[in-house]
């Protein structure tokens, strides 16, 4: 599976490279400020991370955590990262 995902990544990078060659012309990266472009992409990526964080928190708020003994618990608001004391068992 890992090799397949790695191969998919390689293929998608190649496809994006080919698309860029067709859209902008071959070797145009030599004539642009690729550092500024990378900075802009990092800012875009940060926004995607923020949006994904929000989505994950919303999902987490809807789902109980299943503990090793089969019981369920929910995060205690504000203590999400505080170890075993961060969860309140559903039966409490």
Helices and strands as residue ranges (DSSP letters): H 2-24, G 28-31, H 34-62, E 65-66, E 72-75, G 83-86, E 87-89
